[in-house]
Amino acid sequence: MISPVHTHTHKLYNKVKNKKRSHATKPIDWFYLYSRTVSNIRGTGLWRNGLCPFHPDRNNSFGFHLRDGGYKCFAGCGSGSGLQFIQRIYSIPYHLAVRLANGEDVYIG
């Protein structure tokens, strides 16, 4: 049997965990977020291609997914989630990337 203290702590942890998760899972307009830094966006369907913002690019070597926000540079710059893209492009921590993705104003100094 779990003691009441542990049960309360466990419930509190779940509330905090679920609250954090809910912030990261709001519908995000990935096209808008990527179009702020990716140029020459082309494509139809869920994947779009554009010029990679991480290196000088003449051909569309960068792709991103409109539904889940994932990205990949086919020239070798890397890949990851949409939040990882925001972290990398703006050099900010995860919690600020979540706020930015949710449409909040974030000071990036």
C-alpha positions as CSV (number, residue, x, y, z in Angstrom):
1,M,0.0,0.0,0.0
2,I,1.2,3.5,-0.9
3,S,1.3,6.0,2.0
4,P,-0.9,9.1,1.6
5,V,2.1,11.3,1.3
6,H,3.4,9.5,-1.7
7,T,-0.1,9.3,-3.3
8,H,-0.5,13.1,-2.9
9,T,3.0,13.7,-4.3
10,H,2.2,11.4,-7.2
11,K,-1.0,13.2,-8.0
12,L,0.7,16.6,-7.8
13,Y,3.5,15.3,-10.1
14,N,0.8,14.1,-12.6
15,K,-0.9,17.5,-12.6
16,V,2.4,19.3,-13.2
17,K,3.4,16.7,-15.9
18,N,0.0,17.0,-17.6
19,K,0.1,20.7,-17.5
20,K,3.5,20.9,-19.1
21,R,2.4,18.3,-21.8
22,S,-0.8,20.3,-22.6
23,H,1.3,23.4,-23.3
24,A,3.4,21.5,-25.8
25,T,0.5,19.9,-27.6
26,K,-1.6,22.8,-28.5
27,P,-2.2,23.1,-32.2
28,I,0.7,24.9,-33.7
29,D,0.9,26.6,-37.0
30,W,4.2,25.1,-38.2
31,F,4.0,26.7,-41.6
32,Y,3.9,30.2,-40.1
33,L,6.8,29.4,-37.7
34,Y,9.0,27.9,-40.4
35,S,8.2,30.6,-42.9
36,R,9.7,33.2,-40.6
37,T,13.2,31.7,-41.2
38,V,12.9,29.3,-44.2
39,S,12.6,30.9,-47.7
40,N,11.5,29.5,-51.1
41,I,9.0,27.2,-49.5
42,R,7.5,24.7,-52.0
43,G,5.5,21.6,-52.0
44,T,2.0,20.1,-51.4
45,G,0.7,17.7,-48.9
46,L,2.1,17.5,-45.3
47,W,5.8,18.0,-46.2
48,R,7.2,21.3,-47.5
49,N,10.7,22.1,-48.8
50,G,12.7,25.2,-48.7
51,L,16.2,26.7,-48.4
52,C,18.0,25.5,-45.3
53,P,18.4,28.3,-42.7
54,F,21.4,26.6,-41.2
55,H,23.7,26.8,-44.2
56,P,24.1,28.7,-47.4
57,D,21.7,27.0,-49.8
58,R,20.9,27.3,-53.5
59,N,18.6,24.3,-53.7
60,N,15.8,23.3,-51.5
61,S,17.5,20.9,-49.2
62,F,15.4,21.5,-46.1
63,G,12.0,19.8,-45.4
64,F,9.5,20.3,-42.6
65,H,6.2,18.5,-41.7
66,L,3.1,20.6,-41.3
67,R,1.3,18.4,-38.8
68,D,4.0,17.5,-36.3
69,G,6.6,20.2,-37.0
70,G,9.5,17.8,-37.6
71,Y,12.4,18.9,-39.9
72,K,15.3,17.5,-41.8
73,C,18.1,19.1,-43.8
74,F,19.1,16.7,-46.6
75,A,22.5,18.4,-46.9
76,G,23.4,17.1,-43.4
77,C,22.7,20.0,-41.0
78,G,20.5,17.7,-38.9
79,S,16.9,16.9,-38.1
80,G,14.6,17.0,-35.2
81,S,11.2,18.1,-33.8
82,G,9.7,21.5,-34.4
83,L,10.5,22.6,-30.9
84,Q,14.1,21.6,-31.4
85,F,14.1,23.6,-34.6
86,I,12.9,26.7,-32.7
87,Q,15.5,26.1,-30.0
88,R,18.3,25.8,-32.5
89,I,17.4,28.6,-34.8
90,Y,16.9,31.1,-32.0
91,S,19.4,29.6,-29.5
92,I,16.8,29.5,-26.8
93,P,15.9,26.9,-24.1
94,Y,13.0,24.5,-24.4
95,H,10.5,26.4,-22.2
96,L,10.9,29.5,-24.4
97,A,10.5,27.5,-27.5
98,V,7.2,26.1,-26.2
99,R,6.0,29.7,-25.5
100,L,7.1,30.9,-28.9
101,A,5.4,28.0,-30.6
102,N,2.2,28.8,-28.7
103,G,2.2,32.3,-30.1
104,E,3.4,34.1,-27.0
105,D,5.8,37.0,-27.3
106,V,9.3,35.9,-26.2
107,Y,12.3,38.2,-25.7
108,I,15.3,36.8,-27.5
109,G,18.4,38.8,-26.6
